[in-house]
Amino acid sequence: MRYVLDTHAAIWLVEDAPQLGGRARAALGKLGSEDLVISDVTLSELARLLQTPKLRVTGDPLFVLEAFAQRFQVQAVSPWIAWRAATYDWAHRDPADRHILATAEFLGLPLVTVDAAITPFAPSVGVAVVW
């Protein structure tokens, strides 16, 4: 099984953080990078987080980003993903969340997220949420 991971889920998986939900941890536990997908926007979100006190790492942040990207299949934006993300009939305006959800929809994969805005909307576009 393959999954798309929201930014927080990908970070918590890499960190082996206790915040990662039990069902998500069980589903992702033994999967390799070929089964774990992130949207390209996740790399931008991580880069922003590395510039804040919320996420501090030792070493070169660019190296951290490169190592992080190697843990996943990075799905580049496509015209379909961009258009779908822009045209969801959804009050939630966060462009990164829209992009990540559209990536999961495009690939036909479940989305690993605990995001309170995404979780109730995702099924309306055919995306199952795992947490």
C-alpha positions as CSV (number, residue, x, y, z in Angstrom):
1,M,0.0,0.0,0.0
2,R,1.2,3.5,-0.8
3,Y,0.3,6.7,1.1
4,V,0.6,10.5,0.7
5,L,1.8,12.1,3.9
6,D,0.8,15.6,5.1
7,T,3.8,17.7,6.2
8,H,3.4,17.1,9.9
9,A,3.0,13.3,9.4
10,A,6.1,13.1,7.3
11,I,8.1,15.1,9.9
12,W,6.8,13.0,12.8
13,L,7.5,9.8,10.9
14,V,11.1,10.8,10.3
15,E,11.5,11.9,13.9
16,D,9.7,8.8,15.2
17,A,7.7,11.3,17.2
18,P,4.9,10.1,19.6
19,Q,2.5,12.5,17.9
20,L,2.1,10.2,14.9
21,G,-1.3,8.5,15.2
22,G,-1.4,4.8,16.1
23,R,-3.2,3.7,12.9
24,A,-0.8,5.8,10.8
25,R,2.2,4.4,12.6
26,A,1.0,0.9,12.1
27,A,0.2,1.5,8.4
28,L,3.6,3.2,7.7
29,G,5.8,1.1,10.0
30,K,7.6,-1.2,7.5
31,L,7.1,0.7,4.3
32,G,10.0,1.9,2.2
33,S,10.5,5.2,0.5
34,E,8.8,3.9,-2.7
35,D,5.5,3.6,-0.8
36,L,5.7,7.0,1.0
37,V,4.8,10.0,-1.0
38,I,5.0,13.7,-0.2
39,S,3.9,16.6,-2.2
40,D,6.6,18.9,-3.4
41,V,5.0,21.7,-1.3
42,T,6.0,19.7,1.8
43,L,9.6,20.5,1.1
44,S,8.8,24.2,1.1
45,E,6.8,23.9,4.3
46,L,9.7,22.1,6.0
47,A,12.2,24.7,4.8
48,R,10.0,27.4,6.3
49,L,9.8,25.4,9.6
50,L,13.6,25.1,9.7
51,Q,13.8,28.9,9.8
52,T,11.7,29.0,13.0
53,P,12.2,28.0,16.6
54,K,9.5,25.3,16.0
55,L,11.9,23.0,14.3
56,R,15.6,23.2,15.0
57,V,18.2,20.8,13.6
58,T,21.9,20.5,13.9
59,G,23.8,20.9,10.7
60,D,23.2,22.4,7.4
61,P,19.4,22.9,6.7
62,L,19.9,22.2,3.0
63,F,21.4,18.8,3.9
64,V,18.5,18.1,6.2
65,L,16.0,18.9,3.4
66,E,17.9,16.7,1.0
67,A,18.0,13.8,3.5
68,F,14.3,14.3,4.2
69,A,13.4,14.2,0.5
70,Q,15.3,10.9,0.1
71,R,13.0,9.2,2.6
72,F,10.0,9.8,0.3
73,Q,8.8,9.8,-3.3
74,V,8.3,13.5,-4.0
75,Q,5.3,14.2,-6.2
76,A,5.9,17.3,-8.3
77,V,3.0,19.6,-9.0
78,S,1.2,18.9,-12.3
79,P,-1.3,21.0,-14.1
80,W,-4.1,18.7,-12.8
81,I,-2.9,19.1,-9.2
82,A,-2.6,22.8,-9.5
83,W,-6.0,23.3,-11.0
84,R,-7.7,20.9,-8.7
85,A,-6.2,22.5,-5.6
86,A,-7.3,26.0,-6.8
87,T,-10.9,24.9,-7.6
88,Y,-11.9,22.9,-4.6
89,D,-15.3,24.1,-3.3
90,W,-13.8,24.4,0.1
91,A,-13.7,27.3,2.5
92,H,-10.2,26.4,3.7
93,R,-7.8,28.6,1.8
94,D,-4.4,27.3,2.9
95,P,-2.6,26.7,-0.5
96,A,-0.3,24.0,1.0
97,D,-3.2,22.0,2.4
98,R,-5.1,22.2,-0.9
99,H,-2.0,21.1,-2.8
100,I,-1.3,18.1,-0.5
101,L,-5.0,17.0,-0.7
102,A,-5.0,17.4,-4.5
103,T,-1.8,15.3,-4.7
104,A,-3.5,12.5,-2.8
105,E,-6.6,12.7,-5.0
106,F,-4.5,12.8,-8.2
107,L,-2.6,9.6,-7.1
108,G,-5.7,7.9,-5.8
109,L,-3.9,7.3,-2.4
110,P,-5.0,7.7,1.2
111,L,-3.7,10.7,3.0
112,V,-2.0,10.5,6.4
113,T,-3.0,13.6,8.3
114,V,-4.5,14.7,11.6
115,D,-5.3,18.2,10.1
116,A,-8.7,19.3,11.5
117,A,-9.5,21.2,8.2
118,I,-8.5,18.5,5.8
119,T,-9.9,15.4,7.6
120,P,-13.6,16.3,7.2
121,F,-13.3,17.5,3.6
122,A,-11.1,14.8,2.1
123,P,-13.8,12.1,1.8
124,S,-15.9,14.5,-0.3
125,V,-13.2,14.3,-3.0
126,G,-12.6,10.6,-2.6
127,V,-9.6,10.7,-0.4
128,A,-9.4,8.4,2.6
129,V,-7.7,9.8,5.7
130,V,-5.5,7.6,7.9
131,W,-4.5,8.6,11.4
